[in-house]
């Protein structure tokens, strides 16, 4: 339903998006991940038809966004970064305006307006001016305008950025509900969102795709894949555990937190450290209130994939590579 082919965008001498080719099929929730400035929002805007690519093509529901923009956009709901709206309008007025733009009329117009207000719990603020709403409610209004015409495809650019934990939970729960009957693309730099909502993740750096896998496959790349983390109740056991676990043949490194009395046993490639660590706990009768097997750490995989390219783009300047200024 979404297909990009050699998608490229230049701004003068700056190459923002570099030859992206990927397809998103029905039933997928694609997380489009990257650091700030990686090209995520530029790609979302090209898919949504807000900006034209310098090269390459985008097809949505079989419609080329350049050759048939109205047909392609009719299939899409788009939530831009920051969820911009007309702040002087009330919620109801804004949704009426969007319904008019989308060509909704009569009973369908009234029905779709009622559906999005109900689904996004906007009833209590329907007559309130948008600029007086909280960030969470403004984001809901943004989602409502993207959904009002019941599109097959949803493009959501940083849908939870700037929200508090409760508001993020609400938006993610809604995305999960919507994904049951829609194709969803979520652009984000918040890695926890991959676990919460995505069935697939594309990571980009400097406008290039560096990974395209399921979240589980990305976690399996981590050096912490099948690592064992445990927390000790007493310091003497913690100190003994550091030595004993570090001596295990299956363990390549032990990372520890002195304050939390927490150890992580990092396995050698292909090794299973859980049985050996568990046996030590039982043998020494350590009081361990927490012990778990890690799937892997997406943040570590993300850094390993993106930081070399960031450093390359910044001429190996460590401050520029991390987006810092002096």
C-alpha positions in Angstrom: 0.0 0.0 0.0 3.0 2.3 0.4 6.0 1.9 -1.9 9.0 4.3 -2.2 11.5 3.8 -5.0 14.9 5.6 -4.8 13.4 8.4 -2.8 15.8 11.3 -2.6 15.6 14.9 -1.3 18.3 17.6 -1.6 18.2 21.1 -0.1 20.9 22.9 -2.0 24.1 21.1 -1.2 22.5 19.1 1.7 21.4 15.6 1.0 18.6 15.1 3.5 17.2 11.8 2.2 19.4 9.4 0.2 17.9 6.9 -2.2 15.3 5.2 0.1 13.5 2.2 -1.3 11.0 0.3 0.9 7.5 -1.1 0.9 4.9 -1.2 3.7 2.2 -3.8 3.4 -1.3 -4.0 4.9 -1.3 -5.1 8.5 2.1 -3.6 9.3 2.9 -0.9 11.8 6.2 0.5 10.6 8.4 2.4 13.0 10.6 4.9 11.1 13.5 5.6 13.5 16.4 7.9 13.5 18.2 10.6 15.5 17.1 14.2 15.1 18.1 15.4 11.7 18.3 11.9 10.2 15.7 12.6 7.5 12.6 11.1 9.2 10.2 14.1 8.9 11.4 14.9 5.4 10.6 11.3 4.3 7.2 11.5 5.9 6.4 14.8 4.2 7.4 13.3 0.8 5.1 10.3 1.4 2.3 12.6 2.4 2.8 14.8 -0.6 3.7 17.9 1.4 7.0 18.3 -0.4 8.2 17.0 -3.7 11.2 14.6 -3.9 14.3 15.6 -5.8 14.3 12.1 -7.3 12.4 8.9 -6.9 8.8 8.0 -6.5 6.1 7.4 -3.9 3.0 5.2 -4.4 0.2 5.1 -1.9 -2.7 2.6 -2.5 -1.5 2.3 -6.1 -1.6 6.1 -6.7 1.7 7.9 -7.6 1.9 10.9 -5.2 3.3 13.0 -8.0 1.1 12.0 -10.9 -2.2 11.5 -8.9 -1.8 13.5 -5.7 -5.5 13.9 -4.9 -6.2 10.2 -5.2 -3.1 9.3 -3.1 -3.9 11.8 -0.4 -7.5 10.7 -0.2 -6.2 7.3 1.0 -4.1 8.9 3.7 -4.4 10.5 7.1 -1.4 12.6 8.1 -0.4 13.9 11.5 2.6 16.3 11.0 5.2 16.7 13.7 3.8 19.0 16.5 0.2 18.4 15.4 -0.3 21.9 13.9 -3.9 23.2 13.9 -5.8 26.5 13.8 -5.6 27.5 17.4 -8.3 30.1 17.2 -10.9 27.5 16.2 -12.8 25.4 18.6 -12.3 21.6 18.3 -15.7 21.2 16.6 -15.1 24.0 14.1 -11.7 22.6 13.2 -13.1 19.1 12.6 -15.9 20.7 10.5 -13.3 22.5 8.4 -11.3 19.4 7.8 -14.5 17.4 6.9 -15.2 20.1 4.3 -11.7 19.9 2.9 -12.0 16.2 2.7 -15.3 16.5 0.8 -17.4 14.7 3.4 -21.1 15.5 3.2 -24.5 14.7 4.7 -24.9 11.6 7.0 -21.4 10.4 6.3 -19.9 13.7 7.4 -22.0 13.8 10.6 -21.2 10.1 11.3 -17.5 10.4 10.9 -17.3 13.6 13.0 -19.2 11.8 15.8 -16.9 8.7 15.5 -13.6 10.6 15.8 -14.9 12.7 18.7 -16.1 9.6 20.5 -13.0 7.5 19.7 -10.6 10.2 20.8 -12.7 11.3 23.8 -13.0 14.8 22.6 -16.6 15.3 23.6 -15.8 17.4 26.8 -13.7 19.8 24.8 -15.6 19.9 21.5 -16.6 23.6 22.1 -13.2 24.6 23.5 -10.7 26.8 21.6 -7.8 24.6 20.5 -5.1 26.9 21.8 -6.4 26.5 25.3 -6.1 22.7 25.2 -3.3 20.7 26.8 -0.6 19.1 24.6 -2.3 15.7 25.0 -5.7 17.0 23.8 -4.1 19.0 20.9 -2.4 15.7 19.8 -5.8 14.0 20.0 -7.3 16.8 17.8 -4.5 16.2 15.3 -5.2 12.5 15.2 -8.9 13.2 14.8 -8.3 15.3 11.7 -6.1 12.5 10.3 -8.9 10.0 10.9 -12.0 11.9 10.0 -12.3 10.5 6.4 -11.5 6.9 7.6 -8.2 6.5 5.6 -6.6 3.2 4.8 -3.1 4.6 5.6 -2.0 6.7 8.6 1.3 8.7 8.6 2.1 9.8 12.1 5.2 12.0 12.5 6.5 12.1 16.1 3.0 11.4 17.6 4.1 11.3 21.2 6.9 13.8 21.2 6.6 16.2 24.2 3.8 14.4 25.9 3.9 13.2 29.5 4.0 9.4 30.3 0.2 9.2 30.7 -0.4 11.0 27.4 2.1 8.9 25.6 0.3 5.7 26.9 -3.0 7.0 25.6 -1.7 7.8 22.1 0.1 4.5 21.9 -3.0 2.6 22.9 -4.9 4.4 20.2 -2.3 3.5 17.6 -2.5 -0.1 18.5 -6.3 0.0 18.2 -6.1 1.8 14.8 -3.5 -0.7 13.5 -6.1 -3.5 13.5 -7.6 -2.2 10.3 -5.2 0.4 8.9 -1.6 0.5 7.7 0.4 2.8 10.1 3.7 4.5 9.7 5.1 6.1 12.9 8.1 8.3 12.6 9.9 8.6 16.0 13.2 8.9 17.8 11.7 7.4 21.0 12.9 3.8 21.0 10.4 2.5 23.5 7.7 3.1 21.0 9.1 0.3 18.9 8.1 -2.2 21.6 4.8 -0.5 22.2 3.3 -0.3 18.7 5.6 -1.5 15.9 5.7 -4.8 14.0 8.7 -3.6 11.9 11.4 -0.9 12.2 13.4 1.0 9.7 16.4 2.9 11.1 17.9 5.7 9.1 21.0 7.7 9.6 22.1 10.6 7.4 19.1 9.9 5.1 20.1 6.3 4.5 18.5 3.0 5.6 20.8 1.2 8.0 18.4 -1.5 9.2 15.0 -2.9 8.2 13.9 -5.7 10.6 11.4 -6.7 13.2 12.0 -5.3 16.7 12.9 -8.8 17.9 15.5 -9.2 15.2 17.0 -5.8 16.0 17.3 -6.8 19.7 19.0 -10.0 18.7 21.8 -7.8 17.3 22.5 -6.4 20.7 25.5 -7.6 22.8 22.9 -7.8 25.6 20.9 -10.4 23.7 20.4 -13.2 26.3 22.3 -11.3 28.9 21.3 -12.0 32.5 20.7 -9.1 34.9 20.3 -9.7 38.6 20.0 -7.6 41.7 21.4 -8.5 45.1 19.9 -7.8 48.5 23.2 -7.7 50.4 26.5 -6.1 49.4 28.7 -9.1 50.4 26.8 -11.3 48.0 27.0 -8.7 45.3 30.8 -8.5 45.6 31.0 -12.3 45.5 28.7 -12.5 42.5 30.9 -10.0 40.6 33.9 -12.4 40.9 32.1 -15.7 40.5 29.9 -14.7 37.5 32.8 -13.0 35.8 34.8 -16.2 36.0 32.1 -18.2 34.1 33.2 -19.5 30.7 30.0 -18.3 29.1 30.4 -14.7 30.2 32.5 -12.2 28.3 31.9 -9.2 30.6 30.2 -8.2 33.8 28.6 -4.8 34.1 27.6 -3.6 37.5 25.8 -0.8 39.4 27.3 -0.3 42.9 24.4 1.8 44.1 21.7 -0.6 43.0 23.7 -3.8 43.7 22.9 -4.9 40.2 24.9 -7.0 37.8 24.6 -7.8 34.1 26.4 -10.9 32.8 27.1 -10.3 29.1 27.3 -13.5 27.2 29.9 -14.6 24.7 28.5 -14.8 21.1 26.1 -17.7 21.0 26.4 -18.6 24.6 23.6 -19.2 27.1 24.6 -17.8 30.5 21.3 -18.2 32.3 21.8 -21.8 33.5 25.2 -21.1 34.9 24.2 -17.9 36.6 21.1 -19.6 38.1 23.2 -22.5 39.4 25.6 -20.0 41.2 22.7 -18.3 42.8 21.3 -21.6 44.2 24.7 -22.9 45.2 25.7 -19.8 47.1 22.2 -19.2 48.5 22.3 -15.5 47.3 19.3 -13.4 48.1 18.4 -12.2 44.7 15.0 -10.4 44.5 15.4 -9.8 40.8 16.8 -12.0 38.0 15.8 -11.8 34.3 17.0 -12.7 30.9 17.3 -9.8 28.5 16.0 -9.8 24.9 18.5 -7.2 23.9 18.8 -3.4 24.1 17.5 -1.4 21.2 19.3 1.8 22.4 22.7 0.0 22.1 21.8 -1.4 18.6 20.6 2.1 17.6 23.8 3.7 18.6 26.0 1.1 17.0 24.1 1.6 13.7 23.8 5.4 13.6 26.8 6.9 15.4 29.5 5.8 12.9 27.5 7.5 10.1 26.9 10.6 12.3 30.6 10.8 12.9 31.3 10.4 9.2 28.9 13.2 8.3 30.5 15.5 10.9 34.0 14.9 9.7 34.7 12.7 12.7 34.1 15.7 15.0 32.7 14.2 18.2 30.8 17.4 19.1 29.1 17.7 15.7 28.4 13.9 15.6 26.3 14.3 18.8 24.6 17.4 17.6 26.4 19.6 20.2 27.5 23.2 19.8 30.2 25.1 21.6 
